[in-house]
């Protein structure tokens, strides 16, 4: 086959000597993968292999792994988990300050900020032409999660009767789960039918509509004379 010695791509993993040596004995390691960045057939398998090699070096000591031109090196669906990692990092860094802010700032203002962060993420993910822009969109997604999750829980706690707060949170979690299942299903179907830009574009539009609905739903009630 192509990936066996003698085949077109046999040089990648099936040479007579494929050893990298004892990498643990070196303080700094570098791989020159410039020659494979423009070849999708071998770029992803080689990057996956190198990531696995570096993963085996993790032993609890400080380790910095710098990927030059990462938007080319990791520009493949195989590296999609990095999206969740990036989102989770932003979410984790911002969650506490956002929660503390929700105790002092107006609820509507924070909710609008969360919704517009989500809309911005959807717009960027719909239109991004490079991996750096994709990760800016992912960062906005993480910001949305940090701003919204604690705030939504606070809204439930503030508005539910004290003796029914457990029930209220149960209903809130059920509604959230149903929304995730239905929303992800519709998003995936739209992606399959019309492509990723259309799916993210529709999601951005729905986010803006949600902001309008929240504007009226959370409007201060005027006191009657």
CNS distance restraints for C-alpha pairs under 8 A (distance, minus, plus):
assign (resid   1 and name CA) (resid   7 and name CA) 5.93 0.50 0.50
assign (resid   2 and name CA) (resid   6 and name CA) 7.83 0.50 0.50
assign (resid   2 and name CA) (resid   7 and name CA) 4.28 0.50 0.50
assign (resid   2 and name CA) (resid   8 and name CA) 5.03 0.50 0.50
assign (resid   2 and name CA) (resid   9 and name CA) 5.18 0.50 0.50
assign (resid   2 and name CA) (resid  10 and name CA) 6.14 0.50 0.50
assign (resid   3 and name CA) (resid   7 and name CA) 5.93 0.50 0.50
assign (resid   3 and name CA) (resid   8 and name CA) 6.91 0.50 0.50
assign (resid   3 and name CA) (resid   9 and name CA) 4.75 0.50 0.50
assign (resid   3 and name CA) (resid  10 and name CA) 4.38 0.50 0.50
assign (resid   3 and name CA) (resid  11 and name CA) 7.70 0.50 0.50
assign (resid   3 and name CA) (resid  12 and name CA) 7.32 0.50 0.50
assign (resid   3 and name CA) (resid  13 and name CA) 7.24 0.50 0.50
assign (resid   3 and name CA) (resid  14 and name CA) 7.18 0.50 0.50
assign (resid   4 and name CA) (resid   9 and name CA) 7.05 0.50 0.50
assign (resid   4 and name CA) (resid  10 and name CA) 4.46 0.50 0.50
assign (resid   4 and name CA) (resid  11 and name CA) 7.98 0.50 0.50
assign (resid   4 and name CA) (resid  13 and name CA) 7.80 0.50 0.50
assign (resid   4 and name CA) (resid  14 and name CA) 5.77 0.50 0.50
assign (resid   5 and name CA) (resid   9 and name CA) 7.86 0.50 0.50
assign (resid   5 and name CA) (resid  10 and name CA) 4.35 0.50 0.50
assign (resid   5 and name CA) (resid  11 and name CA) 6.70 0.50 0.50
assign (resid   5 and name CA) (resid  14 and name CA) 5.24 0.50 0.50
assign (resid   5 and name CA) (resid  15 and name CA) 6.28 0.50 0.50
assign (resid   6 and name CA) (resid  10 and name CA) 5.78 0.50 0.50
assign (resid   6 and name CA) (resid  11 and name CA) 7.90 0.50 0.50
assign (resid   7 and name CA) (resid  11 and name CA) 7.93 0.50 0.50
assign (resid   9 and name CA) (resid  42 and name CA) 7.83 0.50 0.50
assign (resid  10 and name CA) (resid  14 and name CA) 5.24 0.50 0.50
assign (resid  10 and name CA) (resid  15 and name CA) 6.79 0.50 0.50
assign (resid  11 and name CA) (resid  15 and name CA) 5.51 0.50 0.50
assign (resid  12 and name CA) (resid  42 and name CA) 7.40 0.50 0.50
assign (resid  12 and name CA) (resid  46 and name CA) 7.58 0.50 0.50
assign (resid  13 and name CA) (resid  18 and name CA) 6.86 0.50 0.50
assign (resid  14 and name CA) (resid  18 and name CA) 7.09 0.50 0.50
assign (resid  22 and name CA) (resid  26 and name CA) 7.93 0.50 0.50
assign (resid  23 and name CA) (resid  29 and name CA) 7.33 0.50 0.50
assign (resid  23 and name CA) (resid  57 and name CA) 7.97 0.50 0.50
assign (resid  24 and name CA) (resid  57 and name CA) 6.82 0.50 0.50
assign (resid  33 and name CA) (resid  37 and name CA) 6.60 0.50 0.50
assign (resid  36 and name CA) (resid  40 and name CA) 7.78 0.50 0.50
assign (resid  36 and name CA) (resid  42 and name CA) 6.57 0.50 0.50
assign (resid  36 and name CA) (resid  43 and name CA) 5.37 0.50 0.50
assign (resid  37 and name CA) (resid  43 and name CA) 5.64 0.50 0.50
assign (resid  37 and name CA) (resid  72 and name CA) 6.41 0.50 0.50
assign (resid  37 and name CA) (resid  73 and name CA) 6.10 0.50 0.50
assign (resid  38 and name CA) (resid  43 and name CA) 7.44 0.50 0.50
assign (resid  39 and name CA) (resid  43 and name CA) 5.72 0.50 0.50
assign (resid  40 and name CA) (resid  44 and name CA) 6.52 0.50 0.50
assign (resid  41 and name CA) (resid  45 and name CA) 7.76 0.50 0.50
assign (resid  42 and name CA) (resid  46 and name CA) 6.04 0.50 0.50
assign (resid  43 and name CA) (resid  47 and name CA) 6.08 0.50 0.50
assign (resid  43 and name CA) (resid  73 and name CA) 6.97 0.50 0.50
assign (resid  44 and name CA) (resid  48 and name CA) 5.98 0.50 0.50
assign (resid  44 and name CA) (resid  73 and name CA) 7.51 0.50 0.50
assign (resid  44 and name CA) (resid  74 and name CA) 7.36 0.50 0.50
assign (resid  44 and name CA) (resid  76 and name CA) 6.89 0.50 0.50
assign (resid  44 and name CA) (resid  78 and name CA) 7.59 0.50 0.50
assign (resid  45 and name CA) (resid  49 and name CA) 6.15 0.50 0.50
assign (resid  46 and name CA) (resid  50 and name CA) 6.17 0.50 0.50
assign (resid  47 and name CA) (resid  51 and name CA) 6.05 0.50 0.50
assign (resid  47 and name CA) (resid  73 and name CA) 6.92 0.50 0.50
assign (resid  47 and name CA) (resid  74 and name CA) 7.49 0.50 0.50
assign (resid  48 and name CA) (resid  52 and name CA) 6.22 0.50 0.50
assign (resid  49 and name CA) (resid  53 and name CA) 6.21 0.50 0.50
assign (resid  50 and name CA) (resid  54 and name CA) 6.20 0.50 0.50
assign (resid  51 and name CA) (resid  55 and name CA) 6.04 0.50 0.50
assign (resid  52 and name CA) (resid  56 and name CA) 6.39 0.50 0.50
assign (resid  53 and name CA) (resid  57 and name CA) 6.96 0.50 0.50
assign (resid  54 and name CA) (resid  58 and name CA) 7.03 0.50 0.50
assign (resid  58 and name CA) (resid  63 and name CA) 7.17 0.50 0.50
assign (resid  67 and name CA) (resid  73 and name CA) 7.63 0.50 0.50
assign (resid  68 and name CA) (resid  73 and name CA) 7.76 0.50 0.50
assign (resid  69 and name CA) (resid  73 and name CA) 6.24 0.50 0.50
assign (resid  70 and name CA) (resid  74 and name CA) 5.46 0.50 0.50
assign (resid  70 and name CA) (resid  75 and name CA) 7.45 0.50 0.50
assign (resid  70 and name CA) (resid 131 and name CA) 7.87 0.50 0.50
assign (resid  71 and name CA) (resid  75 and name CA) 5.43 0.50 0.50
assign (resid  71 and name CA) (resid 130 and name CA) 6.76 0.50 0.50
assign (resid  71 and name CA) (resid 131 and name CA) 4.63 0.50 0.50
assign (resid  71 and name CA) (resid 132 and name CA) 6.43 0.50 0.50
assign (resid  72 and name CA) (resid 131 and name CA) 7.71 0.50 0.50
assign (resid  74 and name CA) (resid  79 and name CA) 6.17 0.50 0.50
assign (resid  75 and name CA) (resid  79 and name CA) 7.36 0.50 0.50
assign (resid  75 and name CA) (resid 131 and name CA) 6.78 0.50 0.50
assign (resid  76 and name CA) (resid  80 and name CA) 7.43 0.50 0.50
assign (resid  79 and name CA) (resid  83 and name CA) 7.91 0.50 0.50
assign (resid  80 and name CA) (resid  84 and name CA) 7.51 0.50 0.50
assign (resid  81 and name CA) (resid  85 and name CA) 6.40 0.50 0.50
assign (resid  82 and name CA) (resid  86 and name CA) 6.01 0.50 0.50
assign (resid  83 and name CA) (resid  87 and name CA) 6.18 0.50 0.50
assign (resid  83 and name CA) (resid 135 and name CA) 7.25 0.50 0.50
assign (resid  83 and name CA) (resid 138 and name CA) 6.50 0.50 0.50
assign (resid  84 and name CA) (resid  88 and name CA) 5.97 0.50 0.50
assign (resid  85 and name CA) (resid  89 and name CA) 6.20 0.50 0.50
assign (resid  86 and name CA) (resid  90 and name CA) 6.51 0.50 0.50
assign (resid  86 and name CA) (resid 135 and name CA) 7.32 0.50 0.50
assign (resid  86 and name CA) (resid 138 and name CA) 6.61 0.50 0.50
assign (resid  86 and name CA) (resid 139 and name CA) 6.73 0.50 0.50
assign (resid  86 and name CA) (resid 142 and name CA) 7.79 0.50 0.50
assign (resid  87 and name CA) (resid  91 and name CA) 6.05 0.50 0.50
assign (resid  87 and name CA) (resid 138 and name CA) 5.50 0.50 0.50
assign (resid  87 and name CA) (resid 139 and name CA) 5.66 0.50 0.50
assign (resid  87 and name CA) (resid 141 and name CA) 6.35 0.50 0.50
assign (resid  87 and name CA) (resid 142 and name CA) 4.46 0.50 0.50
assign (resid  88 and name CA) (resid  92 and name CA) 5.89 0.50 0.50
assign (resid  88 and name CA) (resid 142 and name CA) 6.31 0.50 0.50
assign (resid  89 and name CA) (resid  93 and name CA) 6.19 0.50 0.50
assign (resid  89 and name CA) (resid 142 and name CA) 7.57 0.50 0.50
assign (resid  90 and name CA) (resid  94 and name CA) 6.10 0.50 0.50
assign (resid  90 and name CA) (resid 139 and name CA) 5.98 0.50 0.50
assign (resid  90 and name CA) (resid 142 and name CA) 5.07 0.50 0.50
assign (resid  90 and name CA) (resid 143 and name CA) 6.32 0.50 0.50
assign (resid  90 and name CA) (resid 146 and name CA) 7.94 0.50 0.50
assign (resid  91 and name CA) (resid  95 and name CA) 5.67 0.50 0.50
assign (resid  91 and name CA) (resid 142 and name CA) 4.53 0.50 0.50
assign (resid  91 and name CA) (resid 143 and name CA) 5.92 0.50 0.50
assign (resid  91 and name CA) (resid 145 and name CA) 6.16 0.50 0.50
assign (resid  91 and name CA) (resid 146 and name CA) 5.02 0.50 0.50
assign (resid  92 and name CA) (resid  96 and name CA) 7.70 0.50 0.50
assign (resid  92 and name CA) (resid 146 and name CA) 7.42 0.50 0.50
assign (resid  94 and name CA) (resid  98 and name CA) 5.94 0.50 0.50
assign (resid  94 and name CA) (resid 143 and name CA) 6.77 0.50 0.50
assign (resid  94 and name CA) (resid 146 and name CA) 5.73 0.50 0.50
assign (resid  94 and name CA) (resid 147 and name CA) 7.80 0.50 0.50
assign (resid  95 and name CA) (resid  99 and name CA) 6.02 0.50 0.50
assign (resid  95 and name CA) (resid 145 and name CA) 7.93 0.50 0.50
assign (resid  95 and name CA) (resid 146 and name CA) 4.38 0.50 0.50
assign (resid  95 and name CA) (resid 147 and name CA) 6.83 0.50 0.50
assign (resid  95 and name CA) (resid 150 and name CA) 7.65 0.50 0.50
assign (resid  96 and name CA) (resid 100 and name CA) 6.19 0.50 0.50
assign (resid  96 and name CA) (resid 146 and name CA) 7.95 0.50 0.50
assign (resid  97 and name CA) (resid 101 and name CA) 6.06 0.50 0.50
assign (resid  98 and name CA) (resid 102 and name CA) 6.19 0.50 0.50
assign (resid  98 and name CA) (resid 146 and name CA) 6.30 0.50 0.50
assign (resid  98 and name CA) (resid 147 and name CA) 5.46 0.50 0.50
assign (resid  98 and name CA) (resid 150 and name CA) 7.71 0.50 0.50
assign (resid  99 and name CA) (resid 103 and name CA) 6.90 0.50 0.50
assign (resid  99 and name CA) (resid 146 and name CA) 7.84 0.50 0.50
assign (resid  99 and name CA) (resid 147 and name CA) 7.29 0.50 0.50
assign (resid  99 and name CA) (resid 150 and name CA) 5.65 0.50 0.50
assign (resid  99 and name CA) (resid 151 and name CA) 6.91 0.50 0.50
assign (resid 100 and name CA) (resid 104 and name CA) 7.29 0.50 0.50
assign (resid 101 and name CA) (resid 105 and name CA) 5.77 0.50 0.50
assign (resid 102 and name CA) (resid 106 and name CA) 7.34 0.50 0.50
assign (resid 102 and name CA) (resid 107 and name CA) 6.79 0.50 0.50
assign (resid 102 and name CA) (resid 110 and name CA) 7.08 0.50 0.50
assign (resid 102 and name CA) (resid 150 and name CA) 7.77 0.50 0.50
assign (resid 102 and name CA) (resid 151 and name CA) 6.17 0.50 0.50
assign (resid 105 and name CA) (resid 109 and name CA) 7.33 0.50 0.50
assign (resid 105 and name CA) (resid 110 and name CA) 7.06 0.50 0.50
assign (resid 106 and name CA) (resid 110 and name CA) 6.57 0.50 0.50
assign (resid 107 and name CA) (resid 111 and name CA) 6.10 0.50 0.50
assign (resid 107 and name CA) (resid 151 and name CA) 7.54 0.50 0.50
assign (resid 108 and name CA) (resid 112 and name CA) 6.06 0.50 0.50
assign (resid 108 and name CA) (resid 214 and name CA) 7.65 0.50 0.50
assign (resid 108 and name CA) (resid 215 and name CA) 7.07 0.50 0.50
assign (resid 108 and name CA) (resid 218 and name CA) 6.48 0.50 0.50
assign (resid 108 and name CA) (resid 219 and name CA) 7.91 0.50 0.50
assign (resid 109 and name CA) (resid 113 and name CA) 6.22 0.50 0.50
assign (resid 110 and name CA) (resid 114 and name CA) 6.17 0.50 0.50
assign (resid 110 and name CA) (resid 147 and name CA) 6.89 0.50 0.50
assign (resid 110 and name CA) (resid 148 and name CA) 7.85 0.50 0.50
assign (resid 110 and name CA) (resid 151 and name CA) 7.81 0.50 0.50
assign (resid 111 and name CA) (resid 115 and name CA) 6.16 0.50 0.50
assign (resid 111 and name CA) (resid 147 and name CA) 7.41 0.50 0.50
assign (resid 111 and name CA) (resid 148 and name CA) 6.55 0.50 0.50
assign (resid 111 and name CA) (resid 151 and name CA) 7.44 0.50 0.50
assign (resid 111 and name CA) (resid 214 and name CA) 7.94 0.50 0.50
assign (resid 112 and name CA) (resid 116 and name CA) 5.99 0.50 0.50
assign (resid 112 and name CA) (resid 211 and name CA) 6.12 0.50 0.50
assign (resid 112 and name CA) (resid 214 and name CA) 7.92 0.50 0.50
assign (resid 113 and name CA) (resid 117 and name CA) 6.02 0.50 0.50
assign (resid 113 and name CA) (resid 144 and name CA) 7.79 0.50 0.50
assign (resid 113 and name CA) (resid 147 and name CA) 7.56 0.50 0.50
assign (resid 114 and name CA) (resid 118 and name CA) 6.35 0.50 0.50
assign (resid 114 and name CA) (resid 143 and name CA) 7.29 0.50 0.50
assign (resid 114 and name CA) (resid 144 and name CA) 4.61 0.50 0.50
assign (resid 114 and name CA) (resid 145 and name CA) 7.44 0.50 0.50
assign (resid 114 and name CA) (resid 147 and name CA) 5.31 0.50 0.50
assign (resid 114 and name CA) (resid 148 and name CA) 5.59 0.50 0.50
assign (resid 115 and name CA) (resid 119 and name CA) 6.22 0.50 0.50
assign (resid 115 and name CA) (resid 144 and name CA) 6.74 0.50 0.50
assign (resid 115 and name CA) (resid 148 and name CA) 7.97 0.50 0.50
assign (resid 115 and name CA) (resid 207 and name CA) 6.21 0.50 0.50
assign (resid 115 and name CA) (resid 208 and name CA) 7.37 0.50 0.50
assign (resid 115 and name CA) (resid 210 and name CA) 7.61 0.50 0.50
assign (resid 115 and name CA) (resid 211 and name CA) 6.23 0.50 0.50
assign (resid 116 and name CA) (resid 120 and name CA) 5.95 0.50 0.50
assign (resid 116 and name CA) (resid 207 and name CA) 7.33 0.50 0.50
assign (resid 116 and name CA) (resid 208 and name CA) 7.22 0.50 0.50
assign (resid 116 and name CA) (resid 211 and name CA) 7.66 0.50 0.50
assign (resid 117 and name CA) (resid 121 and name CA) 6.15 0.50 0.50
assign (resid 117 and name CA) (resid 140 and name CA) 5.49 0.50 0.50
assign (resid 117 and name CA) (resid 141 and name CA) 6.73 0.50 0.50
assign (resid 117 and name CA) (resid 143 and name CA) 6.69 0.50 0.50
assign (resid 117 and name CA) (resid 144 and name CA) 5.29 0.50 0.50
assign (resid 118 and name CA) (resid 122 and name CA) 6.22 0.50 0.50
assign (resid 118 and name CA) (resid 140 and name CA) 6.51 0.50 0.50
assign (resid 118 and name CA) (resid 141 and name CA) 5.64 0.50 0.50
assign (resid 118 and name CA) (resid 144 and name CA) 5.45 0.50 0.50
assign (resid 118 and name CA) (resid 204 and name CA) 7.40 0.50 0.50
assign (resid 118 and name CA) (resid 207 and name CA) 7.00 0.50 0.50
assign (resid 119 and name CA) (resid 123 and name CA) 6.18 0.50 0.50
assign (resid 119 and name CA) (resid 203 and name CA) 7.49 0.50 0.50
assign (resid 119 and name CA) (resid 204 and name CA) 4.55 0.50 0.50
assign (resid 119 and name CA) (resid 205 and name CA) 7.41 0.50 0.50
assign (resid 119 and name CA) (resid 207 and name CA) 5.56 0.50 0.50
assign (resid 119 and name CA) (resid 208 and name CA) 6.70 0.50 0.50
assign (resid 120 and name CA) (resid 124 and name CA) 6.16 0.50 0.50
assign (resid 120 and name CA) (resid 137 and name CA) 7.07 0.50 0.50
assign (resid 120 and name CA) (resid 140 and name CA) 6.90 0.50 0.50
assign (resid 120 and name CA) (resid 204 and name CA) 7.32 0.50 0.50
assign (resid 121 and name CA) (resid 125 and name CA) 6.08 0.50 0.50
assign (resid 121 and name CA) (resid 136 and name CA) 7.63 0.50 0.50
assign (resid 121 and name CA) (resid 137 and name CA) 4.22 0.50 0.50
assign (resid 121 and name CA) (resid 138 and name CA) 6.47 0.50 0.50
assign (resid 121 and name CA) (resid 139 and name CA) 7.75 0.50 0.50
assign (resid 121 and name CA) (resid 140 and name CA) 5.19 0.50 0.50
assign (resid 121 and name CA) (resid 141 and name CA) 5.54 0.50 0.50
assign (resid 121 and name CA) (resid 204 and name CA) 7.99 0.50 0.50
assign (resid 122 and name CA) (resid 126 and name CA) 6.01 0.50 0.50
assign (resid 122 and name CA) (resid 137 and name CA) 7.00 0.50 0.50
assign (resid 122 and name CA) (resid 200 and name CA) 5.12 0.50 0.50
assign (resid 122 and name CA) (resid 201 and name CA) 6.57 0.50 0.50
assign (resid 122 and name CA) (resid 203 and name CA) 6.46 0.50 0.50
assign (resid 122 and name CA) (resid 204 and name CA) 5.15 0.50 0.50
assign (resid 123 and name CA) (resid 127 and name CA) 6.23 0.50 0.50
assign (resid 123 and name CA) (resid 137 and name CA) 7.90 0.50 0.50
assign (resid 123 and name CA) (resid 200 and name CA) 6.60 0.50 0.50
assign (resid 123 and name CA) (resid 201 and name CA) 6.19 0.50 0.50
assign (resid 123 and name CA) (resid 204 and name CA) 6.06 0.50 0.50
assign (resid 124 and name CA) (resid 128 and name CA) 5.31 0.50 0.50
assign (resid 124 and name CA) (resid 133 and name CA) 6.81 0.50 0.50
assign (resid 124 and name CA) (resid 134 and name CA) 6.67 0.50 0.50
assign (resid 124 and name CA) (resid 136 and name CA) 7.62 0.50 0.50
assign (resid 124 and name CA) (resid 137 and name CA) 5.27 0.50 0.50
assign (resid 125 and name CA) (resid 133 and name CA) 7.77 0.50 0.50
assign (resid 125 and name CA) (resid 134 and name CA) 5.71 0.50 0.50
assign (resid 125 and name CA) (resid 137 and name CA) 5.75 0.50 0.50
assign (resid 125 and name CA) (resid 138 and name CA) 7.89 0.50 0.50
assign (resid 125 and name CA) (resid 197 and name CA) 7.40 0.50 0.50
assign (resid 125 and name CA) (resid 200 and name CA) 6.58 0.50 0.50
assign (resid 126 and name CA) (resid 196 and name CA) 6.55 0.50 0.50
assign (resid 126 and name CA) (resid 197 and name CA) 4.12 0.50 0.50
assign (resid 126 and name CA) (resid 198 and name CA) 7.11 0.50 0.50
assign (resid 126 and name CA) (resid 199 and name CA) 7.65 0.50 0.50
assign (resid 126 and name CA) (resid 200 and name CA) 5.04 0.50 0.50
assign (resid 126 and name CA) (resid 201 and name CA) 5.92 0.50 0.50
assign (resid 127 and name CA) (resid 197 and name CA) 6.51 0.50 0.50
assign (resid 128 and name CA) (resid 133 and name CA) 5.46 0.50 0.50
assign (resid 128 and name CA) (resid 134 and name CA) 5.77 0.50 0.50
assign (resid 129 and name CA) (resid 133 and name CA) 7.14 0.50 0.50
assign (resid 129 and name CA) (resid 134 and name CA) 7.92 0.50 0.50
assign (resid 130 and name CA) (resid 134 and name CA) 6.54 0.50 0.50
assign (resid 131 and name CA) (resid 135 and name CA) 6.36 0.50 0.50
assign (resid 132 and name CA) (resid 136 and name CA) 6.39 0.50 0.50
assign (resid 133 and name CA) (resid 137 and name CA) 6.32 0.50 0.50
assign (resid 134 and name CA) (resid 138 and name CA) 6.25 0.50 0.50
assign (resid 135 and name CA) (resid 139 and name CA) 6.01 0.50 0.50
assign (resid 136 and name CA) (resid 140 and name CA) 6.33 0.50 0.50
assign (resid 137 and name CA) (resid 141 and name CA) 6.27 0.50 0.50
assign (resid 138 and name CA) (resid 142 and name CA) 6.33 0.50 0.50
assign (resid 139 and name CA) (resid 143 and name CA) 6.19 0.50 0.50
assign (resid 140 and name CA) (resid 144 and name CA) 6.11 0.50 0.50
assign (resid 141 and name CA) (resid 145 and name CA) 6.36 0.50 0.50
assign (resid 142 and name CA) (resid 146 and name CA) 6.23 0.50 0.50
assign (resid 143 and name CA) (resid 147 and name CA) 6.13 0.50 0.50
assign (resid 144 and name CA) (resid 148 and name CA) 5.90 0.50 0.50
assign (resid 145 and name CA) (resid 149 and name CA) 5.76 0.50 0.50
assign (resid 146 and name CA) (resid 150 and name CA) 7.10 0.50 0.50
assign (resid 147 and name CA) (resid 151 and name CA) 6.57 0.50 0.50
assign (resid 148 and name CA) (resid 152 and name CA) 5.89 0.50 0.50
assign (resid 149 and name CA) (resid 153 and name CA) 6.39 0.50 0.50
assign (resid 150 and name CA) (resid 154 and name CA) 6.18 0.50 0.50
assign (resid 151 and name CA) (resid 155 and name CA) 6.23 0.50 0.50
assign (resid 152 and name CA) (resid 156 and name CA) 6.36 0.50 0.50
assign (resid 153 and name CA) (resid 157 and name CA) 6.26 0.50 0.50
assign (resid 153 and name CA) (resid 169 and name CA) 7.80 0.50 0.50
assign (resid 154 and name CA) (resid 158 and name CA) 5.98 0.50 0.50
assign (resid 155 and name CA) (resid 159 and name CA) 6.07 0.50 0.50
assign (resid 156 and name CA) (resid 160 and name CA) 5.83 0.50 0.50
assign (resid 156 and name CA) (resid 165 and name CA) 7.67 0.50 0.50
assign (resid 156 and name CA) (resid 168 and name CA) 6.77 0.50 0.50
assign (resid 156 and name CA) (resid 169 and name CA) 6.79 0.50 0.50
assign (resid 156 and name CA) (resid 172 and name CA) 7.67 0.50 0.50
assign (resid 157 and name CA) (resid 165 and name CA) 6.35 0.50 0.50
assign (resid 157 and name CA) (resid 169 and name CA) 7.89 0.50 0.50
assign (resid 160 and name CA) (resid 164 and name CA) 6.37 0.50 0.50
assign (resid 160 and name CA) (resid 165 and name CA) 5.48 0.50 0.50
assign (resid 160 and name CA) (resid 168 and name CA) 6.30 0.50 0.50
assign (resid 161 and name CA) (resid 165 and name CA) 6.14 0.50 0.50
assign (resid 164 and name CA) (resid 168 and name CA) 6.09 0.50 0.50
assign (resid 165 and name CA) (resid 169 and name CA) 6.13 0.50 0.50
assign (resid 166 and name CA) (resid 170 and name CA) 6.22 0.50 0.50
assign (resid 167 and name CA) (resid 171 and name CA) 6.21 0.50 0.50
assign (resid 168 and name CA) (resid 172 and name CA) 6.05 0.50 0.50
assign (resid 169 and name CA) (resid 173 and name CA) 6.09 0.50 0.50
assign (resid 170 and name CA) (resid 174 and name CA) 6.24 0.50 0.50
assign (resid 171 and name CA) (resid 175 and name CA) 6.08 0.50 0.50
assign (resid 172 and name CA) (resid 176 and name CA) 6.10 0.50 0.50
assign (resid 173 and name CA) (resid 177 and name CA) 6.08 0.50 0.50
assign (resid 174 and name CA) (resid 178 and name CA) 6.20 0.50 0.50
assign (resid 175 and name CA) (resid 179 and name CA) 6.09 0.50 0.50
assign (resid 176 and name CA) (resid 180 and name CA) 6.15 0.50 0.50
assign (resid 177 and name CA) (resid 181 and name CA) 6.25 0.50 0.50
assign (resid 178 and name CA) (resid 182 and name CA) 6.07 0.50 0.50
assign (resid 179 and name CA) (resid 183 and name CA) 5.60 0.50 0.50
assign (resid 180 and name CA) (resid 184 and name CA) 5.76 0.50 0.50
assign (resid 181 and name CA) (resid 185 and name CA) 6.05 0.50 0.50
assign (resid 182 and name CA) (resid 186 and name CA) 6.16 0.50 0.50
assign (resid 183 and name CA) (resid 187 and name CA) 5.95 0.50 0.50
assign (resid 184 and name CA) (resid 188 and name CA) 5.94 0.50 0.50
assign (resid 185 and name CA) (resid 189 and name CA) 6.16 0.50 0.50
assign (resid 186 and name CA) (resid 190 and name CA) 6.10 0.50 0.50
assign (resid 187 and name CA) (resid 191 and name CA) 6.10 0.50 0.50
assign (resid 187 and name CA) (resid 199 and name CA) 5.87 0.50 0.50
assign (resid 187 and name CA) (resid 203 and name CA) 7.87 0.50 0.50
assign (resid 188 and name CA) (resid 192 and name CA) 6.21 0.50 0.50
assign (resid 188 and name CA) (resid 199 and name CA) 7.76 0.50 0.50
assign (resid 189 and name CA) (resid 193 and name CA) 6.18 0.50 0.50
assign (resid 190 and name CA) (resid 194 and name CA) 5.73 0.50 0.50
assign (resid 190 and name CA) (resid 195 and name CA) 6.93 0.50 0.50
assign (resid 190 and name CA) (resid 196 and name CA) 7.95 0.50 0.50
assign (resid 190 and name CA) (resid 198 and name CA) 7.27 0.50 0.50
assign (resid 190 and name CA) (resid 199 and name CA) 5.50 0.50 0.50
assign (resid 191 and name CA) (resid 195 and name CA) 4.37 0.50 0.50
assign (resid 191 and name CA) (resid 196 and name CA) 4.94 0.50 0.50
assign (resid 191 and name CA) (resid 197 and name CA) 7.89 0.50 0.50
assign (resid 191 and name CA) (resid 198 and name CA) 6.92 0.50 0.50
assign (resid 191 and name CA) (resid 199 and name CA) 5.21 0.50 0.50
assign (resid 192 and name CA) (resid 196 and name CA) 7.93 0.50 0.50
assign (resid 194 and name CA) (resid 198 and name CA) 5.94 0.50 0.50
assign (resid 194 and name CA) (resid 199 and name CA) 7.27 0.50 0.50
assign (resid 195 and name CA) (resid 199 and name CA) 6.53 0.50 0.50
assign (resid 196 and name CA) (resid 200 and name CA) 6.13 0.50 0.50
assign (resid 197 and name CA) (resid 201 and name CA) 5.84 0.50 0.50
assign (resid 198 and name CA) (resid 202 and name CA) 6.10 0.50 0.50
assign (resid 199 and name CA) (resid 203 and name CA) 6.25 0.50 0.50
assign (resid 200 and name CA) (resid 204 and name CA) 6.11 0.50 0.50
assign (resid 201 and name CA) (resid 205 and name CA) 6.31 0.50 0.50
assign (resid 202 and name CA) (resid 206 and name CA) 6.19 0.50 0.50
assign (resid 203 and name CA) (resid 207 and name CA) 6.18 0.50 0.50
assign (resid 204 and name CA) (resid 208 and name CA) 6.48 0.50 0.50
assign (resid 205 and name CA) (resid 209 and name CA) 6.42 0.50 0.50
assign (resid 206 and name CA) (resid 210 and name CA) 6.08 0.50 0.50
assign (resid 207 and name CA) (resid 211 and name CA) 6.29 0.50 0.50
assign (resid 208 and name CA) (resid 212 and name CA) 6.52 0.50 0.50
assign (resid 209 and name CA) (resid 213 and name CA) 6.32 0.50 0.50
assign (resid 210 and name CA) (resid 214 and name CA) 6.09 0.50 0.50
assign (resid 211 and name CA) (resid 215 and name CA) 6.13 0.50 0.50
assign (resid 212 and name CA) (resid 216 and name CA) 6.76 0.50 0.50
assign (resid 213 and name CA) (resid 217 and name CA) 6.10 0.50 0.50
assign (resid 214 and name CA) (resid 218 and name CA) 5.78 0.50 0.50
assign (resid 215 and name CA) (resid 219 and name CA) 6.02 0.50 0.50
